[in-house]
Amino acid sequence: MIFTISSYFIGSFITSFFNTHTEKDNFYRSFVNLLSGLFFYIIGFAIIKSSGNTIMWGIIIILILYYIFNRSVFTIKKVSLSDRFSLNKEMLTPFLTIICLSIVFFFFHGSFFYNSPVNYLPHGDYEYYSGIVELLNHKGIESIKATSFAFENITPTPNPYHYPELWLSAIICSFSGFITLESIVVVSLAILNVILATGFISICRHFSKNIIVQILSVTFIFLGGLIFTHSYPIAETYVFANGWTPKVSMVSIIFVFFVISTIKNQSLSLFPLLMLPIVNISLAPAIFTSIVLTCLYYYFRKNKKTAFKYIFGSIILAIFILVFYYLNSKSGTAGNFTPENIIEGHKTDLTKPLKVIGGSIIILSILYFLYFIPPSLFSLKKAYRSAFFSELRKYKSLFIFSLLIVIVGLLFWSITHPISDSMQFFYMPGILLLNILIFIIIIISFKEFQNSDTPKNKVLSFLIIIIFSITNIISVYNSPFYKKRDITNSYSLEYITSINENIEKSNQENYLVASILDAEKINGFWSAISKGQGYFLRLSKNNINLISLISPEVNLNEFDIIDKNRILQNYNNNLFYKFAKNKA
């Protein structure tokens, strides 16, 4: 809570220098304050820790360009120093709401982590993030190869990834007593969810000032596709990107900023999206391509000045990203994205891109069809239908551009599908934005129901919001990131205690926990790239590095060529595998 409140006042101080003339919604102002304070901390800490060698400079570049191109709107405002930090009566309600949300989200996320005698074990991704956070704190290097630094005496070079929320966790670890895993799973997530919830309240207030609906709108940060059966595991990957985990919360916050800017008809509303390739590199293809295509539209509509601003900002940012990673690693940003692997993967099934596109459309239609029942009710009567679609048309530019992002992201995924995690090209931009748009459609439906003359419709509108709010909360418990995994069901308490005691006695800076990967137990892609046992040690200790002892002779012939290439890419980064391969 202390970090959130300080972010609010720091952001209030920063935004107090600018007069936007038109902004009257106090929740939106609070959202901007929180976002400004958050990035002030993250960027400042990243610059200091990395000695200036950070990709976070890209956000500063975008903000400077955004200000330059919007100087007529963001005029400098002269205010006394005391007034810049003051909290007037108008801002008291959103400020108290932020405090309440901070408490609620801390205990909510804490309930999935804190337990006695041993804390619950979070999703495996958090183990990976913990190593990166510790590398950020120890060396200030934005790299995903934390184990290489700890045990190979190799200073890793910066890699493209998603670092803002990891820098946030690094800040929390540096100035508190939280262990790394705890800072990510509980504290960072609570902070980001508070900001995201404040943004959702602001969106809600644009359409409805109803207090009950504003309160319930907080639950819609958990909105996502609804899974009714686990018979089709592939469908679960489409709800993997629901917007409440640290990685996607940061992306969702920027999307909320973009959505609010658009529905308020603010100048250059697409510009905040240029922060997304810095926030998460997987959004670069969809964002850059969509903005360029939009610029073509502006160009042919004789709005060449706006087109130039977007194109100029996109080019400057793209050049910065490429130059930054080239100068640091001499290899650009490609990583494992080799054309040969992509081509080889396509040769195995030339129709796979069409299957990816067609399958995604079908799966998304099934996952989200319930959310479209309320607006469908307006088609029953012409008067309601006319009012509803008239309201939607006011925001057609938002829906058209969002549809463009979804299409572009899906196309990039279909083309790069042989690459591991290539689905992120689609679900990071597409599904997160889709969730926000569905929230808007639901709120517009509520508004139109409330405007009707039939009391029954007004009651129905509240019932719909309440049902969806309950559904949103239930969906959290179906997420793989919110499973209360009790580690004592797998290991005895005595065993866990003895291992922790031995680690404490060794008193090392870094710990390498190795386990043998049994070839006979490799029964799928994820088991083949498992990092082995020992993740539970991070529940009480930092700097735990897991490694699986993989033989170069392990048989991968049972996998298709795509999964085989993905597994080999993973193995080639494994310390023991590289050692054994060199000795063979």
RONUKE-600678 format. One record per residue (C-alpha): residue number from 1; residue in one letter; x, y, z. Coordinates in pm, 1 decimal, decimal comma. Example, Ala and Ser with C-alpha at 12.3 -4.5 7.8 and 13.67 -1.06 7.14 Angstrom:
# RONUKE-600678
1  A  1230,0  -450,0  780,0
2  S  1367,0  -106,0  714,0
//
This chain:
# RONUKE-600678
1  M  0,0  0,0  0,0
2  I  285,1  237,5  78,1
3  F  423,7  198,7  -274,5
4  T  81,2  256,5  -430,8
5  I  14,8  569,4  -226,0
6  S  361,2  710,3  -293,7
7  S  313,1  636,5  -665,6
8  Y  -12,2  830,1  -652,8
9  F  148,0  1139,7  -500,5
10  I  456,1  1122,3  -724,0
11  G  226,1  1092,9  -1024,2
12  S  12,0  1377,5  -893,6
13  F  323,7  1591,9  -869,8
14  I  427,2  1506,9  -1227,2
15  T  84,4  1561,8  -1382,1
16  S  34,1  1886,7  -1188,1
17  F  274,6  2054,7  -1428,7
18  F  36,5  2000,0  -1719,2
19  N  -306,3  2141,9  -1785,1
20  T  -514,4  1922,0  -2014,2
21  H  -804,4  2170,7  -1999,2
22  T  -1084,2  1918,5  -2044,8
23  E  -1034,1  1628,7  -1803,3
24  K  -1296,2  1624,2  -1530,9
25  D  -1322,0  1259,5  -1424,3
26  N  -1133,1  1223,9  -1096,8
27  F  -1092,2  848,1  -1131,3
28  Y  -922,9  892,0  -1466,7
29  R  -695,3  1157,4  -1314,4
30  S  -615,7  912,9  -1033,6
31  F  -545,4  639,9  -1288,2
32  V  -302,4  868,6  -1471,5
33  N  -141,3  967,6  -1141,2
34  L  -85,0  603,0  -1046,8
35  L  48,1  516,0  -1391,5
36  S  281,7  816,8  -1395,2
37  G  415,6  737,5  -1048,4
38  L  461,0  370,4  -1137,4
39  F  669,7  445,5  -1444,1
40  F  864,7  712,2  -1254,4
41  Y  977,2  447,4  -1005,8
42  I  1037,6  174,4  -1264,2
43  I  1228,6  386,8  -1513,9
44  G  1430,2  567,8  -1246,7
45  F  1526,2  246,1  -1068,7
46  A  1610,3  72,1  -1398,4
47  I  1837,5  357,4  -1510,0
48  I  2020,0  364,9  -1177,3
49  K  2058,6  -13,1  -1140,7
50  S  2163,6  -70,4  -1502,2
51  S  2390,0  235,3  -1516,0
52  G  2172,8  362,9  -1798,3
53  N  2182,9  44,9  -2005,6
54  T  1809,2  -24,5  -2005,9
55  I  1535,1  -63,7  -2265,0
56  M  1318,2  156,8  -2040,5
57  W  1461,7  460,3  -2221,3
58  G  1216,6  369,8  -2497,5
59  I  922,9  472,6  -2280,2
60  I  1086,7  809,7  -2212,5
61  I  1131,9  857,2  -2588,0
62  I  763,7  787,5  -2652,5
63  L  649,6  1017,3  -2371,0
64  I  869,2  1300,4  -2500,6
65  L  732,3  1260,5  -2854,1
66  Y  378,4  1236,8  -2715,6
67  Y  429,5  1568,3  -2535,6
68  I  593,9  1739,9  -2833,1
69  F  313,8  1638,5  -3068,5
70  N  49,9  1737,1  -2810,3
71  R  192,2  2066,1  -2685,4
72  S  -134,9  2245,3  -2760,4
73  V  -312,5  2016,3  -2514,6
74  F  -44,0  1961,8  -2248,3
75  T  27,2  2321,6  -2160,6
76  I  251,7  2398,4  -1865,3
77  K  54,7  2488,6  -1552,7
78  K  194,0  2712,4  -1279,8
79  V  106,3  2577,7  -934,9
80  S  271,9  2624,1  -598,0
81  L  484,6  2337,0  -468,8
82  S  248,0  2264,5  -179,1
83  D  -52,0  2245,6  -413,8
84  R  123,4  1991,0  -633,6
85  F  114,4  1738,2  -349,5
86  S  -218,1  1843,6  -200,0
87  L  -526,4  1619,5  -196,0
88  N  -838,9  1824,5  -261,2
89  K  -1193,7  1718,3  -182,7
90  E  -1263,7  1621,2  -542,1
91  M  -983,7  1362,5  -539,1
92  L  -1061,5  1224,3  -193,1
93  T  -1311,1  960,3  -311,2
94  P  -1082,4  800,5  -572,2
95  F  -789,6  822,3  -329,0
96  L  -980,8  636,8  -56,0
97  T  -1097,4  387,3  -319,4
98  I  -733,8  322,5  -411,6
99  I  -648,0  257,4  -46,2
100  C  -939,6  12,5  -12,7
101  L  -842,9  -162,9  -336,2
102  S  -482,6  -191,2  -216,1
103  I  -594,6  -370,8  99,3
104  V  -842,1  -595,7  -84,1
105  F  -598,9  -701,3  -356,9
106  F  -313,1  -763,0  -114,4
107  F  -523,1  -1001,3  93,1
108  F  -685,0  -1150,7  -216,5
109  H  -355,7  -1239,6  -383,7
110  G  -200,8  -1323,7  -49,0
111  S  -469,5  -1588,7  4,0
112  F  -323,1  -1780,7  -290,1
113  F  29,3  -1764,4  -148,6
114  Y  31,9  -1753,3  231,2
115  N  -28,7  -2077,5  414,8
116  S  91,5  -2262,8  722,8
117  P  325,1  -2439,5  782,4
118  V  449,7  -2392,9  423,8
119  N  323,9  -2133,2  174,0
120  Y  137,3  -2240,6  -136,4
121  L  355,0  -2299,0  -441,8
122  P  266,3  -2057,3  -725,8
123  H  261,9  -2132,4  -1097,1
124  G  596,4  -2243,1  -1241,7
125  D  639,4  -1925,6  -1449,4
126  Y  705,0  -1732,8  -1129,4
127  E  1016,2  -1939,7  -1061,5
128  Y  1154,4  -1823,4  -1394,8
129  Y  1061,6  -1461,6  -1325,1
130  S  1228,9  -1477,8  -982,5
131  G  1569,2  -1552,3  -1136,5
132  I  1535,4  -1255,3  -1371,9
133  V  1433,1  -1021,4  -1088,0
134  E  1738,8  -1127,4  -887,7
135  L  1963,8  -1066,3  -1186,4
136  L  1812,3  -718,2  -1223,7
137  N  1884,9  -644,3  -858,5
138  H  2234,5  -796,2  -848,2
139  K  2373,2  -679,9  -1181,3
140  G  2113,0  -449,1  -1334,9
141  I  2113,3  -654,4  -1654,8
142  E  1787,7  -707,0  -1843,7
143  S  1851,1  -1067,7  -1938,4
144  I  1659,3  -1394,8  -1921,1
145  K  1978,8  -1596,7  -1863,2
146  A  2005,7  -1563,0  -1487,4
147  T  2155,1  -1910,3  -1434,0
148  S  2432,7  -1839,3  -1684,0
149  F  2539,8  -1540,8  -1478,3
150  A  2534,4  -1732,3  -1150,2
151  F  2729,0  -2041,9  -1254,0
152  E  2902,4  -1997,1  -1590,1
153  N  3095,4  -1680,4  -1502,1
154  I  2936,5  -1530,1  -1810,6
155  T  2792,7  -1182,0  -1798,6
156  P  2467,4  -1213,9  -1994,1
157  T  2372,6  -953,4  -2250,5
158  P  2031,0  -783,2  -2253,3
159  N  1753,9  -983,4  -2418,5
160  P  1411,4  -872,9  -2538,4
161  Y  1146,1  -965,6  -2282,7
162  H  889,9  -797,8  -2054,1
163  Y  1082,9  -608,4  -1787,7
164  P  868,1  -327,5  -1636,6
165  E  676,4  -552,0  -1395,7
166  L  1000,9  -737,0  -1313,2
167  W  1172,3  -406,2  -1233,8
168  L  874,2  -333,2  -1007,7
169  S  937,4  -656,7  -817,8
170  A  1307,1  -570,9  -800,5
171  I  1218,1  -238,1  -637,5
172  I  998,2  -410,7  -381,2
173  C  1269,9  -663,5  -295,6
174  S  1529,2  -388,7  -257,4
175  F  1328,7  -176,6  -16,0
176  S  1133,6  -435,9  182,3
177  G  1170,4  -768,4  355,3
178  F  977,2  -961,1  91,5
179  I  1147,4  -1254,0  -78,0
180  T  1157,3  -1243,8  -457,7
181  L  876,8  -1491,4  -520,1
182  E  652,5  -1319,9  -268,4
183  S  717,3  -976,8  -419,1
184  I  604,2  -1098,1  -762,2
185  V  306,4  -1313,6  -666,5
186  V  155,5  -1091,0  -396,9
187  V  290,9  -734,8  -386,8
188  S  357,7  -649,8  -752,3
189  L  36,5  -815,4  -859,6
190  A  -166,1  -624,1  -599,9
191  I  -14,7  -291,1  -709,8
192  L  -78,2  -354,1  -1079,6
193  N  -431,3  -476,5  -1015,4
194  V  -511,2  -160,4  -818,1
195  I  -403,9  53,4  -1113,6
196  L  -591,2  -167,6  -1358,7
197  A  -907,6  -162,0  -1145,6
198  T  -891,8  217,6  -1120,7
199  G  -876,0  231,5  -1499,6
200  F  -1178,4  1,1  -1531,1
201  I  -1375,2  222,6  -1292,0
202  S  -1283,6  520,7  -1510,0
203  I  -1408,3  341,0  -1822,9
204  C  -1729,6  250,3  -1641,5
205  R  -1784,5  611,5  -1531,4
206  H  -1766,9  727,7  -1892,0
207  F  -2086,2  532,4  -1958,8
208  S  -2253,8  502,8  -1619,0
209  K  -2211,3  680,8  -1286,6
210  N  -2408,4  414,8  -1099,3
211  I  -2219,0  341,5  -776,8
212  I  -2302,4  -29,0  -769,0
213  V  -2186,0  -80,3  -1125,4
214  Q  -1864,7  112,0  -1056,4
215  I  -1790,9  -118,2  -762,5
216  L  -1868,5  -430,5  -964,8
217  S  -1657,2  -305,5  -1256,1
218  V  -1349,4  -390,5  -1048,1
219  T  -1426,4  -760,4  -1096,5
220  F  -1406,4  -718,1  -1473,9
221  I  -1028,3  -703,4  -1465,0
222  F  -1070,9  -1081,6  -1430,9
223  L  -1293,6  -1105,6  -1737,3
224  G  -1193,7  -1375,7  -1983,3
225  G  -1318,9  -1663,9  -2190,7
226  L  -1549,7  -1902,7  -2008,3
227  I  -1447,5  -2270,1  -2006,8
228  F  -1736,3  -2508,5  -1944,3
229  T  -1545,1  -2830,8  -1997,3
230  H  -1183,1  -2941,9  -1976,7
231  S  -1229,5  -3191,4  -2259,8
232  Y  -1039,9  -2962,1  -2495,4
233  P  -713,1  -2853,5  -2325,0
234  I  -619,8  -2628,4  -2620,4
235  A  -906,2  -2395,5  -2522,4
236  E  -741,4  -2330,3  -2185,9
237  T  -446,5  -2161,2  -2358,5
238  Y  -687,5  -1891,0  -2479,3
239  V  -771,5  -1789,9  -2123,2
240  F  -407,7  -1808,4  -2017,3
241  A  -373,3  -1439,3  -2100,8
242  N  -647,6  -1305,0  -1878,7
243  G  -531,8  -968,7  -1759,8
244  W  -446,8  -1016,9  -1393,0
245  T  -102,1  -1183,7  -1387,6
246  P  195,8  -945,3  -1355,3
247  K  306,5  -984,6  -1718,2
248  V  -33,4  -918,3  -1869,3
249  S  -151,4  -669,9  -1604,6
250  M  108,8  -421,8  -1723,9
251  V  -4,2  -467,5  -2085,2
252  S  -370,7  -439,1  -1987,0
253  I  -299,3  -110,5  -1805,1
254  I  -157,9  42,3  -2124,8
255  F  -454,9  -87,8  -2323,6
256  V  -689,9  71,2  -2069,3
257  F  -500,4  400,1  -2108,9
258  F  -542,9  373,5  -2487,3
259  V  -914,1  284,7  -2459,8
260  I  -991,0  577,2  -2228,0
261  S  -796,6  816,4  -2451,7
262  T  -996,8  695,7  -2750,9
263  I  -1344,8  708,4  -2598,6
264  K  -1265,8  1057,2  -2467,0
265  N  -1157,7  1162,6  -2819,3
266  Q  -816,4  1271,6  -2698,5
267  S  -557,9  1376,2  -2951,1
268  L  -318,0  1104,1  -3074,7
269  S  -496,7  836,4  -2873,8
270  L  -293,0  560,1  -3042,9
271  F  36,6  701,3  -2920,0
272  P  30,3  531,0  -2576,3
273  L  27,4  196,2  -2758,5
274  L  383,7  261,2  -2869,6
275  M  488,5  190,5  -2511,6
276  L  374,4  -170,9  -2550,8
277  P  676,9  -302,9  -2747,8
278  I  888,2  -182,8  -2452,8
279  V  648,0  -321,9  -2192,2
280  N  641,8  -658,6  -2371,6
281  I  839,4  -728,8  -2689,8
282  S  583,9  -986,3  -2810,4
283  L  344,3  -702,5  -2888,3
284  A  584,2  -532,4  -3129,2
285  P  465,5  -707,4  -3450,6
286  A  93,6  -645,4  -3392,8
287  I  133,1  -289,0  -3262,3
288  F  376,9  -160,9  -3525,0
289  T  187,9  -323,6  -3812,5
290  S  -153,5  -202,9  -3693,7
291  I  -32,3  153,2  -3645,4
292  V  131,6  160,3  -3990,1
293  L  -189,2  31,4  -4152,8
294  T  -388,0  293,3  -3961,9
295  C  -148,6  560,7  -4086,8
296  L  -228,5  459,6  -4444,4
297  Y  -593,4  519,0  -4363,3
298  Y  -514,1  863,4  -4220,1
299  Y  -298,4  943,2  -4522,9
300  F  -572,3  870,0  -4775,3
301  R  -824,3  1058,5  -4560,2
302  K  -603,4  1367,6  -4608,5
303  N  -493,2  1362,4  -4243,6
304  K  -125,8  1346,8  -4333,3
305  K  -10,8  1533,2  -4023,2
306  T  -149,7  1269,5  -3785,6
307  A  -13,6  990,8  -4006,2
308  F  332,7  1148,3  -3994,7
309  K  330,3  1167,9  -3614,3
310  Y  240,9  800,7  -3574,4
311  I  486,6  685,6  -3840,0
312  F  765,4  900,9  -3699,5
313  G  706,9  770,6  -3345,2
314  S  695,5  409,4  -3468,8
315  I  1016,4  444,3  -3670,5
316  I  1205,8  613,2  -3387,6
317  L  1098,8  345,1  -3137,9
318  A  1173,9  56,5  -3376,4
319  I  1520,5  197,2  -3448,9
320  F  1586,6  242,4  -3077,7
321  I  1489,8  -117,8  -2996,9
322  L  1698,7  -264,2  -3279,4
323  V  2002,3  -47,2  -3206,2
324  F  1980,1  -108,2  -2830,5
325  Y  1986,8  -486,8  -2863,0
326  Y  2235,7  -487,6  -3149,5
327  L  2485,7  -276,2  -2957,2
328  N  2441,2  -493,9  -2648,1
329  S  2445,5  -839,4  -2805,3
330  K  2563,0  -782,9  -3164,5
331  S  2275,2  -1005,6  -3269,8
332  G  1967,1  -790,1  -3291,4
333  T  1647,9  -915,8  -3132,5
334  A  1582,9  -1241,0  -3313,9
335  G  1685,3  -1487,5  -3042,9
336  N  1559,3  -1833,1  -3143,3
337  F  1336,9  -1693,9  -3418,8
338  T  1529,2  -1843,6  -3710,2
339  P  1369,3  -1849,9  -4056,7
340  E  1495,6  -2206,2  -4103,0
341  N  1296,4  -2337,8  -3805,8
342  I  984,3  -2156,0  -3922,5
343  I  1015,9  -2287,4  -4277,9
344  E  1088,7  -2639,1  -4155,7
345  G  782,8  -2626,7  -3931,5
346  H  558,6  -2511,2  -4216,0
347  K  677,2  -2796,5  -4437,7
348  T  533,8  -3051,1  -4193,5
349  D  182,4  -2913,5  -4240,9
350  L  119,6  -2646,5  -4505,1
351  T  -239,1  -2602,9  -4386,2
352  K  -143,4  -2533,1  -4021,5
353  P  -170,7  -2151,5  -4055,3
354  L  -530,4  -2190,4  -4174,4
355  K  -598,1  -2429,5  -3887,5
356  V  -456,4  -2177,1  -3640,4
357  I  -677,8  -1898,6  -3775,6
358  G  -993,1  -2107,9  -3817,5
359  G  -950,2  -2288,1  -3487,0
360  S  -893,6  -1962,6  -3300,8
361  I  -1209,0  -1806,9  -3442,2
362  I  -1415,5  -2110,5  -3340,8
363  I  -1262,0  -2139,1  -2992,1
364  L  -1298,5  -1767,7  -2916,2
365  S  -1660,1  -1774,8  -3033,8
366  I  -1732,0  -2058,5  -2789,6
367  L  -1540,1  -1900,1  -2500,7
368  Y  -1704,0  -1557,1  -2530,9
369  F  -2053,5  -1622,1  -2667,6
370  L  -2224,4  -1574,9  -2327,5
371  Y  -2096,8  -1218,3  -2304,8
372  F  -2285,7  -1128,3  -2621,0
373  I  -2625,0  -1240,5  -2490,4
374  P  -2707,9  -901,3  -2325,7
375  P  -2648,1  -696,5  -2644,0
376  S  -2832,8  -962,8  -2842,8
377  L  -3143,0  -890,8  -2635,6
378  F  -3156,9  -548,3  -2798,2
379  S  -3217,9  -708,7  -3135,9
380  L  -3558,5  -822,9  -3013,2
381  K  -3702,8  -471,7  -3029,8
382  K  -3618,9  -221,2  -3298,8
383  A  -3613,9  79,2  -3065,1
384  Y  -3362,8  -82,7  -2829,1
385  R  -3154,4  -212,1  -3116,6
386  S  -3132,2  133,6  -3269,0
387  A  -3028,7  295,5  -2940,0
388  F  -2768,1  29,8  -2863,1
389  F  -2595,9  35,6  -3200,8
390  S  -2616,1  412,7  -3212,3
391  E  -2410,8  418,0  -2891,4
392  L  -2162,8  165,2  -3031,3
393  R  -2113,0  371,5  -3347,5
394  K  -1978,4  657,1  -3135,7
395  Y  -1673,7  440,1  -3070,2
396  K  -1640,2  270,3  -3407,3
397  S  -1278,4  384,0  -3446,2
398  L  -1190,8  200,0  -3123,3
399  F  -1361,6  -120,9  -3232,9
400  I  -1218,2  -109,1  -3585,9
401  F  -861,6  -54,2  -3467,8
402  S  -899,2  -323,6  -3201,8
403  L  -1028,3  -566,3  -3463,4
404  L  -724,6  -479,5  -3674,6
405  I  -490,0  -563,7  -3385,7
406  V  -667,6  -897,1  -3331,4
407  I  -640,6  -986,4  -3702,2
408  V  -275,4  -882,8  -3732,6
409  G  -181,0  -1068,1  -3413,8
410  L  -356,6  -1381,9  -3536,9
411  L  -179,4  -1361,8  -3873,3
412  F  161,8  -1326,3  -3707,5
413  W  90,5  -1627,3  -3487,5
414  S  -20,2  -1838,5  -3783,7
415  I  299,9  -1752,9  -3969,2
416  T  536,8  -1810,7  -3675,4
417  H  350,7  -2104,5  -3516,8
418  P  655,9  -2338,4  -3528,0
419  I  827,6  -2112,0  -3273,7
420  S  771,3  -2184,4  -2905,8
421  D  536,1  -1934,5  -2737,2
422  S  450,4  -1775,6  -3073,9
423  M  86,9  -1769,4  -2957,9
424  Q  183,6  -1464,1  -2752,9
425  F  193,1  -1265,0  -3077,3
426  F  -182,5  -1311,0  -3078,9
427  Y  -310,3  -1342,6  -2724,8
428  M  -102,6  -1062,4  -2573,1
429  P  -245,3  -791,4  -2801,0
430  G  -563,5  -958,9  -2919,6
431  I  -726,5  -1130,9  -2623,9
432  L  -633,8  -867,3  -2364,3
433  L  -786,8  -591,7  -2577,5
434  L  -1086,6  -812,0  -2657,1
435  N  -1155,9  -851,6  -2284,0
436  I  -1165,0  -473,9  -2236,5
437  L  -1393,3  -422,7  -2536,3
438  I  -1637,2  -684,4  -2408,8
439  F  -1645,7  -497,9  -2077,3
440  I  -1739,4  -180,8  -2267,0
441  I  -2015,3  -361,7  -2457,8
442  I  -2157,6  -497,1  -2131,4
443  I  -2154,9  -151,0  -1970,7
444  I  -2322,0  1,2  -2276,6
445  S  -2585,1  -274,8  -2256,1
446  F  -2640,8  -186,5  -1891,0
447  K  -2673,7  181,5  -1979,8
448  E  -2933,5  115,4  -2250,2
449  F  -3131,7  -118,5  -2025,0
450  Q  -3134,7  153,6  -1759,2
451  N  -3258,4  409,1  -2013,9
452  S  -3557,3  194,8  -2103,4
453  D  -3900,0  271,4  -1959,4
454  T  -3957,9  -83,6  -1840,0
455  P  -3874,3  -150,4  -1472,2
456  K  -3818,0  -514,9  -1562,7
457  N  -3534,5  -416,1  -1795,4
458  K  -3368,2  -207,4  -1525,2
459  V  -3375,1  -500,7  -1284,8
460  L  -3246,8  -728,3  -1560,8
461  S  -2952,9  -496,9  -1626,0
462  F  -2836,7  -520,9  -1263,6
463  L  -2885,9  -895,0  -1269,2
464  I  -2664,6  -926,9  -1577,8
465  I  -2384,2  -720,6  -1422,5
466  I  -2400,8  -920,0  -1098,8
467  I  -2395,8  -1255,3  -1282,4
468  F  -2095,4  -1153,6  -1490,8
469  S  -1916,4  -1021,3  -1181,3
470  I  -1963,2  -1355,5  -1006,2
471  T  -1850,3  -1535,4  -1322,0
472  N  -1536,8  -1320,0  -1334,3
473  I  -1443,2  -1414,8  -979,0
474  I  -1509,0  -1782,6  -1044,1
475  S  -1286,2  -1769,4  -1352,8
476  V  -995,1  -1666,6  -1131,4
477  Y  -1011,4  -1996,9  -949,7
478  N  -1005,7  -2180,9  -1282,7
479  S  -683,2  -2008,3  -1383,1
480  P  -358,0  -2206,9  -1366,7
481  F  -203,2  -1903,7  -1195,2
482  Y  -444,0  -1932,1  -902,6
483  K  -415,0  -2288,6  -786,0
484  K  -347,9  -2340,7  -415,1
485  R  -81,3  -2604,7  -453,2
486  D  8,9  -2738,5  -110,6
487  I  366,8  -2861,5  -139,9
488  T  326,7  -3083,3  168,0
489  N  107,5  -3308,0  -47,0
490  S  420,1  -3391,3  -249,0
491  Y  693,2  -3371,5  15,5
492  S  689,2  -3434,2  387,4
493  L  729,5  -3133,6  614,7
494  E  1040,0  -3295,5  767,2
495  Y  1201,6  -3324,5  423,5
496  I  1124,3  -2963,4  334,8
497  T  1258,4  -2842,6  670,4
498  S  1580,1  -3041,8  643,4
499  I  1652,0  -2917,0  292,2
500  N  1598,2  -2557,5  398,4
501  E  1821,8  -2603,5  700,9
502  N  2102,8  -2745,3  487,3
503  I  2074,3  -2449,9  249,9
504  E  2091,9  -2205,1  539,4
505  K  2405,4  -2377,3  671,4
506  S  2582,8  -2358,5  335,3
507  N  2548,1  -1978,5  335,7
508  Q  2618,4  -1924,6  -36,3
509  E  2531,1  -1634,2  -260,4
510  N  2365,7  -1855,3  -521,8
511  Y  2231,2  -2209,3  -500,2
512  L  2215,9  -2460,7  -783,7
513  V  1951,9  -2730,2  -732,0
514  A  1996,4  -3014,2  -980,0
515  S  1769,6  -3308,8  -1054,3
516  I  1790,2  -3588,5  -1307,0
517  L  1536,7  -3578,5  -1587,7
518  D  1418,5  -3936,4  -1628,0
519  A  1385,6  -4004,0  -2002,6
520  E  1111,6  -4258,0  -1936,8
521  K  895,9  -3990,1  -1775,7
522  I  912,7  -3756,0  -2074,1
523  N  555,7  -3782,9  -2199,9
524  G  502,6  -3443,6  -2355,8
525  F  655,4  -3109,8  -2448,7
526  W  634,5  -2949,9  -2104,0
527  S  774,5  -3251,9  -1921,4
528  A  1063,2  -3258,0  -2170,6
529  I  1170,0  -2903,0  -2082,2
530  S  1102,9  -2930,0  -1708,6
531  K  1363,0  -2761,6  -1488,4
532  G  1330,7  -3039,2  -1235,1
533  Q  1251,6  -3039,2  -864,9
534  G  1325,0  -2787,4  -592,1
535  Y  1100,7  -2495,2  -687,1
536  F  948,6  -2508,7  -336,9
537  L  1281,4  -2382,9  -195,7
538  R  1198,0  -2038,2  -331,9
539  L  913,6  -2015,9  -82,6
540  S  1166,5  -1923,9  184,0
541  K  1491,9  -1841,9  4,0
542  N  1618,3  -1624,1  -280,2
543  N  1880,5  -1706,4  -545,0
544  I  1765,3  -2065,4  -599,0
545  N  1858,2  -2180,1  -950,9
546  L  1702,9  -2500,6  -1081,8
547  I  1862,5  -2720,4  -1344,8
548  S  1770,9  -3059,1  -1488,4
549  L  2048,6  -3302,2  -1577,5
550  I  1963,8  -3387,5  -1936,4
551  S  2158,9  -3642,0  -2139,2
552  P  2245,8  -3543,2  -2499,0
553  E  2137,6  -3897,0  -2589,1
554  V  1777,4  -3845,6  -2477,3
555  N  1539,8  -3977,6  -2743,9
556  L  1324,3  -3706,2  -2897,9
557  N  1213,8  -3901,7  -3204,7
558  E  864,0  -3945,6  -3064,3
559  F  805,4  -3571,8  -3102,4
560  D  710,1  -3403,7  -3428,5
561  I  969,3  -3180,1  -3592,2
562  I  819,8  -2860,4  -3447,0
563  D  822,3  -2975,7  -3084,5
564  K  1161,3  -3141,7  -3134,5
565  N  1315,8  -2812,2  -3250,3
566  R  1153,4  -2627,4  -2960,8
567  I  1289,2  -2879,0  -2708,0
568  L  1639,6  -2870,6  -2857,9
569  Q  1640,3  -2490,1  -2840,2
570  N  1560,4  -2520,0  -2472,1
571  Y  1823,8  -2789,7  -2413,0
572  N  2092,5  -2584,8  -2584,0
573  N  2050,6  -2327,8  -2305,9
574  N  2076,1  -2594,7  -2033,1
575  L  2407,9  -2586,5  -1843,6
576  F  2448,4  -2961,8  -1799,2
577  Y  2333,1  -3041,5  -2152,5
578  K  2595,3  -2805,8  -2296,6
579  F  2859,9  -2953,0  -2066,8
580  A  2774,2  -3313,2  -2154,8
581  K  2750,6  -3233,5  -2524,7
582  N  3098,5  -3076,7  -2524,1
583  K  3241,8  -3381,3  -2346,2
584  A  3072,5  -3629,2  -2579,8
//
